[in-house]
């Protein structure tokens, strides 16, 4: 299993709780390559943008990743 796939799996499992989701998202950015982070960002906004847009904006702004 690729690290990106693993990170997506974890984020789906913790998505029921915002603080856990944010913690795991921040951890994932340390594990992934720049290309994988861009992919993750796109996936996160598609999957969780409606509920965690604020967390996504704050977390991805720090990494300055553009999709």
N, C-alpha and C positions, 0 to 999 in steps of 0.2 A: 504494500500500500504506500502510495506517495505521501509525503508529509502534508501536502496541500489537501489531499483527500482526508487524511487523519484530522487535520484542523477543522475541516468542514463538518466532519462527524461530531467532533467535540462541541463545536458551536451549536449544532442542532440539538444536542443533548442538554446543553445548559441554557438554551434560549428561553426557558420558562422563568428565569430570574435575571433581572437586568444587571445586577452587580457581578454575578458569576459570568455572564456573557461578556461584559466589559473586561473583566480580569483575563479571561481566556483569549479574547481578541488581542489584547495587548501582548500576552505571552506569545501568541502565534506570530506576531510581526518580528519577533526576535529569531524565529526558527526558519522563516521562509526567505527565498531569494526575492530580489526586486520584481522579477517577472511574475513570480507566484503571488506576491502581495497585490500586484495589479489585478490579477485574476480573482483573488480573494475579495478585493474591494468590490469589484463588479458583482460577484455572486452575493455578497453580503447585502448590498443595496437592493438587489432583486428579491432576495429572500426575506430580509429583515428590515428593509427600509421603512416600511409602514409603522413598525413598532419601536425600532431602536435608531431612528434617524439621527437623533442628538448624539448618541454614543458613537455611532459610525462617523459622523462629521468630526467630532472631537478627536477620536482616535486616528483616523486617516489624515486629518489635517497635520498632525504631528509628524507624519512620515512624508508628507508632501508627495504623495503618489498620484499621478494623473492617469485617468482611464482613457 
